[in-house]
Amino acid sequence: MPTNVTAEYLAAEEEYRNAKTIPEKIRALEKMYATVPKHKGTEKLRLQIKRKLAELRKELEKQRQMRKGGGGPSMSVRKEGAAQIVLTGLPNVGKSSLMKALTNVDIDVADYAFTTVEPIPGMMHHKDVQIQLVEVPGLVEGAALGKGMGPQLLSVIRNADAIAIVVDLSQDPVKQMETLLKEFERAGIKLNKRRPRVEIKRTAMGGIVINGQENIKGDISEVMKMLREERIHSAEITVKEPVTLEEFADALDESLVWRRAIIIANKGDAPGSRENYEKLVEAYGDRFRIIPVSAKRKIQLDKLKDELYELAGIIRVFTKSPGEEPAYPPVPLKKGSTVMDLAERIHKDFAKNFRYARVWGRSVKFPGQRVGADHVLEDGDIVEIHAR
């Protein structure tokens, strides 16, 4: 035990020792993690707390799945369109008003909490692409620990391609974000971060081989201990970038999901909204894109559509046949997609018999440039595929 832990940490540790239920233990461990000093001497302690939290969250989810044959009714939403983005936030922040303004879906809008009681999907048409928006009923503190329908709602959020967090500028938006981010963290949802570049290939024999071991910033014995705890006894591990022990633990944790997110600051026309917006930007502007809007007065909605399109992480690619004009509508693809990805999307025969392609657009040096299957496309490119 480090000798310089705070009184707050010791109180949280005592709370953990007295905890009887998994949610109580999780809350106490969160307090311990938040109050332990951050320096090299406490690195192992922070790692131990983080690993214990991950273990308890998995156990809580296991218990939930065992109850009522899976934890209650399913709230899954089938993905449609080029991408699925969820609108989430606390109750009564204007998610339904935004949903109606962005998609024209028929939805009840009222100025009181819990108007929406189940996820509602709708399609936003923007830049010749259909993007599916899903409004999720309001989250409350303790949602990830089982309060209300919190676990089911967070499951919908985890499954989406990206997340739009809606806050109410007529109230304290920083406090709203603190509540929401705590629930996302509890649910294993990492926002605007990427999984550490650690590759793990299990092998039948040979023990543990670590390539790039010099990139691990910590005691290698702790790494071996984590691997044993995950029942990884024989594997080739490649560490492609510098990582701390906690980041290595995240790379091992298959229950985590990594999602892009923005903040929609709604009710920007309300009294006091400017001051609250400035507080929000000061607290979270370096981590999130923040778009101030008013769903009620339809202010900044076109700007919001542009931001949601960017958040979806897609590009539009137009196809054409030799001697003809580009076909409409465009084919939506994920950013970073190649000519072969496009060929496979059009028809498996195009991919099977692919010879080359000609491309017009931002991804080539000159119009009609001949490219191969691995050429990376950009938004607005026109592609002419030549097959055998």
WOZIJO-V190264 format. One record per residue. RES is the residue in three letters. SS is DSSP state (H for helix, E for strand, - for the rest). PHI is phi as a letter, one per 40 degrees, with the letter a starting at -180 (* if undefined). NEAR is the number of other C-alpha atoms within 8 Angstrom. Layout:
res: (RES RES)
ss: (SS SS)
phi: (PHI PHI)
near: (NEAR NEAR)
//
This chain:
res: (MET PRO THR ASN VAL THR ALA GLU TYR LEU ALA ALA GLU GLU GLU TYR ARG ASN ALA LYS THR ILE PRO GLU LYS ILE ARG ALA LEU GLU LYS MET TYR ALA THR VAL PRO LYS HIS LYS GLY THR GLU LYS LEU ARG LEU GLN ILE LYS ARG LYS LEU ALA GLU LEU ARG LYS GLU LEU GLU LYS GLN ARG GLN MET ARG LYS GLY GLY GLY GLY PRO SER MET SER VAL ARG LYS GLU GLY ALA ALA GLN ILE VAL LEU THR GLY LEU PRO ASN VAL GLY LYS SER SER LEU MET LYS ALA LEU THR ASN VAL ASP ILE ASP VAL ALA ASP TYR ALA PHE THR THR VAL GLU PRO ILE PRO GLY MET MET HIS HIS LYS ASP VAL GLN ILE GLN LEU VAL GLU VAL PRO GLY LEU VAL GLU GLY ALA ALA LEU GLY LYS GLY MET GLY PRO GLN LEU LEU SER VAL ILE ARG ASN ALA ASP ALA ILE ALA ILE VAL VAL ASP LEU SER GLN ASP PRO VAL LYS GLN MET GLU THR LEU LEU LYS GLU PHE GLU ARG ALA GLY ILE LYS LEU ASN LYS ARG ARG PRO ARG VAL GLU ILE LYS ARG THR ALA MET GLY GLY ILE VAL ILE ASN GLY GLN GLU ASN ILE LYS GLY ASP ILE SER GLU VAL MET LYS MET LEU ARG GLU GLU ARG ILE HIS SER ALA GLU ILE THR VAL LYS GLU PRO VAL THR LEU GLU GLU PHE ALA ASP ALA LEU ASP GLU SER LEU VAL TRP ARG ARG ALA ILE ILE ILE ALA ASN LYS GLY ASP ALA PRO GLY SER ARG GLU ASN TYR GLU LYS LEU VAL GLU ALA TYR GLY ASP ARG PHE ARG ILE ILE PRO VAL SER ALA LYS ARG LYS ILE GLN LEU ASP LYS LEU LYS ASP GLU LEU TYR GLU LEU ALA GLY ILE ILE ARG VAL PHE THR LYS SER PRO GLY GLU GLU PRO ALA TYR PRO PRO VAL PRO LEU LYS LYS GLY SER THR VAL MET ASP LEU ALA GLU ARG ILE HIS LYS ASP PHE ALA LYS ASN PHE ARG TYR ALA ARG VAL TRP GLY ARG SER VAL LYS PHE PRO GLY GLN ARG VAL GLY ALA ASP HIS VAL LEU GLU ASP GLY ASP ILE VAL GLU ILE HIS ALA ARG)
ss: (- - - - - - H H H H H H H H H H H H - - - H H H H H H H H H H H H H H - - - - H H H H H H H H H H H H H H H H H H H H H H H H H H H - H H H H - - - - - - - - - E - - E E E E E - E - - - - H H H H H H H H H - - - - - - - - - - - - - - - - E E E E E E E - - E E E E E E E - - - E - - - H H H - - - - H H H H H H H H H H - - E E E E E E E - - - - H H H H H H H H H H H H H H - - E E E - - - - - - E E E E E - - - - - E E E E - H H H E E - - H H H H H H H H H H - - - - - E E E E E - - - E E H H H H H H H H - - - - E E E E E E E E E E - - - - - - H H H H H H H H H H H H - - - - E E E E - E - - - - E - H H H H H H H H H H H H - E E E E E E - - - - - - - - - - - E E E E - - - E H H H H H H H H - H H H H H - E E E E E E E - - - - - - - - E E E - - - - E - - - - - E E E E E E -)
phi: (* c c b c c c c c c c c c c c c c c c b b c d c c c c c c c c c c c b c c b a d c b d c c c c c c c c c c c c c c c c c c c c c c c c f g h g h c c b c b c c b g c a b b c c b i c c g b g c c c c d c c c b g c c a c b a c a c g c c b a c b c a b b c a f g b c b c b b c b d d c b c g d c c h c f c d d c c c c c c c c c c a b b c b b b c c b c c c c c c d c c c c c c c c c g b c b f b b c d c b b b b c b c a h g c b b c g d c c c c i c c c c c c c c c c c c g b b a a b b b c c a c b c c c c c c c c c c c c c b b b c a b b b c c g c c c d g c c c c c c c c c c c b c c b b c b b c a b c c b f c g c c c c c c c c c c c c g b b b b c b a c d g b c d c b c c c c b c d g c b d c d c d c c c a c c c c c b c b a b b b b i c c b c a c g c c b c c c c c c b d g c b b b c b b c)
near: (3 6 4 5 10 9 6 8 12 10 8 12 11 8 10 11 6 6 10 6 6 9 8 10 12 11 8 13 13 9 10 14 10 6 10 11 8 6 6 5 6 11 10 8 8 11 11 8 11 10 9 8 11 8 8 10 11 9 8 11 8 8 8 9 10 9 9 7 7 8 9 7 5 5 9 6 7 4 7 8 10 11 12 15 14 13 13 15 13 12 10 11 10 11 12 11 10 9 13 11 9 9 11 8 8 5 6 7 7 5 5 6 7 9 10 10 6 7 12 7 9 11 11 10 9 10 4 7 11 11 16 15 14 12 13 15 13 12 12 10 8 9 14 12 10 9 11 5 8 14 12 10 13 12 9 12 11 8 6 10 10 12 14 13 11 15 14 12 16 11 6 9 13 9 7 10 9 8 10 12 8 8 12 12 9 10 10 9 12 12 8 10 8 7 7 10 8 11 8 8 7 8 8 6 6 8 7 9 9 9 8 9 8 6 10 13 9 7 7 7 6 10 10 8 8 9 10 9 7 7 6 9 8 12 15 12 12 11 15 9 8 9 12 9 14 10 9 13 11 10 11 7 7 6 6 9 9 11 13 11 13 12 12 12 14 14 15 12 7 8 6 8 12 9 7 13 12 8 10 11 10 8 8 8 10 8 6 10 9 10 9 11 14 13 13 7 6 9 8 9 11 6 7 10 10 9 8 9 11 8 10 12 8 13 11 13 15 14 12 12 9 5 4 6 6 9 8 5 6 11 9 10 11 8 8 7 10 11 13 9 8 11 13 11 7 7 8 9 8 12 10 6 8 13 9 11 13 12 15 13 10 9 10 9 6 6 8 7 10 8 9 9 10 7 8 9 11 13 9 10 14 12 12 11 14 9 8 5)
//
